Structures are given as structure tokens and as C-alpha cells.
Amino acid sequence: MFLHKRWCHCSLGKRTWYLLTLKFAKAMLDDWQNDTCVGKYLKTIFENKVNKNYQGNVDNNSNWFNPKQYAGFFHTGYTGMKDRAVMLSEC
């Protein structure tokens, strides 16, 4: 429902960006699950993630805007997601 509401209020360029982002995320998930070369790379960088050690304006109650670790080009280590491989990229 969230995507549908945003879809209705966005310009054509933003709609295209959202669709491309979803295609990219789906491709990453498929590669991860099928253990392809790209999937193995994603798993490797996730296993070798490093702590950010950011001590600035940190909100420990925020899950999505306060990643604790960095893996390759992706933010990871979100509060409450220890047992899940959640990787978020900036635009």
C-alpha cells in the first residue's frame, strides 16, 4: 500500500526510479538466494562488514536511519535486524 500511494503522487521520472530500484533489489535477492557469482560476492562483503564507529548525532531508537556497519557500498547492521541480512544503499 505504501508503494501504491507514492506511485500515485510521483512524477513519471520518480516512478521510473522506483521501478528500477525494485528491479535492482529483486535481482540482488535472486542472486543471493541462487548462490550465483554476484550472490557469493554480496555474501562475502556482508560477512566482512566493518563497524562505522560513528559517534555523532545517534538515535539508538531509530532502526532505518542509524546503521551500525558498512559492507562494500551498502549500509548494514540495523538495530533489531541482527539475524537478517539487510543491506541498504544510498541513491
N, C-alpha and C positions, 0 to 999 in steps of 0.2 A: 504494500500500500504506500509506503514511503516513496519508493521509486516512481510509482504512478503519479502521485501528487506533484513531485518535482518535474516529471515529464511534461505535465500539462502547463506548467508555468515557465518553461525554459524556451530559449530561442533555438532555432534549428542547429546552430553550432554547438550549443551546450548539449543538446540531445545526442548529437553525433559523438561528442566526447564521452558522454555516459555510456553509450553503446560500445564504443571502442574499449573503454575501461572494463566493462563487464566481459567482453570477449577476451581481453588480456588476462583477467582474473580466472576465467574459465579454462583458458589454455594452461595457465600455471597450475591450477588444481589438477587438471587431467595429466599433465606431465609428472606432477608429484605422485599421484596415485598409480600411474602406469610404470613408474621407475625408468623413465627414459633418460637420455643423457642430460637434458635440461633438468629433469626431476632430481637426478642424482646431484647436480650442481646446486640446486636450491636446498636440498637436504644438507649438503656439505657446508654451505655458508650459514645455514641455520644452526648446525651443530657447533660451528666455530664463532658464534656471535660473541661480541665484546660488550662490556658494560660501558655506558655513556659517562658515568661519574659526573653528571650534571647536577650542580648544587644551587642553581638559580631559583627562580620562582616556580617551585614544585608543588603541585596539588596532589597529594597522595590518595585522594578520594576519586580522582578522575582516571577512568580506565583508558579512554581512547586518546587523550591528549598528553599523556605522560609516559611514553615508552621508556623502559629502563635500559634497553640494549639495542645494539645495532648489528645487522648481519648483511654484509655486502651493501647493496643500495636500499635496504629495507630496514624500517624500524620494527622492533620486536620487543618482547619482554613486558607485555602489558599486565597491569595489576589484575589478578583474578584469572589469568589465562596461562598459568604455569605449565599445565599439561597439554596445551594446544599449540600448534604451530601457526601462530597468527603473524603475518608479515604485511606491513603497510608501507606503501611508497608515497612520497610526496609528488605532487604534479610536476 
